[in-house]
Amino acid sequence: MVSKLEVIGSRITNRMLGRNKDYGGILTEVTGAQGSSKTGALLSFSTHTMRLHPKEKIFWREQYDAPLQIFKLGNGNFHFLVQKESKVVFRDRDNRLKHIKLPNVSYFESIPVYKEGLDKDGKKILDHTKPDFDDLWKKAIPGKVNVVFFGNPNEWMDFIHRLRNVGEWTNVFIDEMADICPAVNSDSLYKRIRDFAGDLGAVRRCMINVMYNTQTAQDVDWKIRKKVMLKIFLPGAITDTASRVTQRAIDNLKRDTIRGNEAYLDMGGEFGKIQFTNIFRPNPKYHIEAHVDV
């Protein structure tokens, strides 16, 4: 017999995966202990998005210097996009970090940013480069998970800002938001995160769905967490004081290596329960990582 919590959980999930301009997009936070399938939750929702909305573009953020989790989706479901001149390379962790070339990689342009003034030869002085987000958007493939690598992971904040002006349903999955918006920050990063929080507050009106995970919510800057609309608690998560889901309830969530772990969903004070039935196990053929070769 289906419980009331499962009915509500199904309703919230359908709201996430549905497309209604009156409701708009959702900013979702997934938390849980190590090994509780936080990345698996992102993979699961990205899979459903590909199936239900094959004309939409999906963007995925991977961690550097760690095995790429996206290989768990299976070849043909993802596409790598690397910023030119970013010095991002791929390495084989099973072969002494040897540099390798992957077949499904495209490169998007960088835009030069110059210092004020000229050098002694009257030429512009290059300060740095920034991603060409328009070229990135153009090269992203609908119906696949586009795994994007910037030279600087903080560029994700500017990219989502750019997505606000796209005008169509777009999806962003961020593995480990604490790498981008850490709780401890200062100066220019503080200001950048402050502006980014404003962008995340507008995702609902701009038809953008953003889902991120983190082991502990408190690892992410509080200005970001204030904008979260939906919280998903996996086993081992530490409840937020603003949530109606109790720590005792989270501690009683079941782990199942065959059917998938249970999770609580809290959206605007309404909470339900789901169980992840898609199990994404490591692909033994691919033990590849991305690395910025500075």
Secondary structure, DSSP 8 states (H G I E B T S, - for coil): ---HHHHHHHHHHHHHHS--TTT---EEEEE--TTS-HHHHHHHHHHHHHHH-TTSEEEEE--SSSB-GGGGG-TTSEEEEEETTS-EEEEETTTTTEEE--SSEEEE-EEEEEEEEE-TTS-EEEEEEEE-HHHHHHH--TTSEEEEE-SSTTHHHHHHHHHTTT-S-EEEEES-GGGTSBSS--HHHHHHHHHHHHHHHTTTTTTEEEEEEESSGGGB-HHHHTT--EEEE-TT----TT-SS-HHHHHT----TTT--EEEEEETTEEEEEE--------TT--EEEEE--
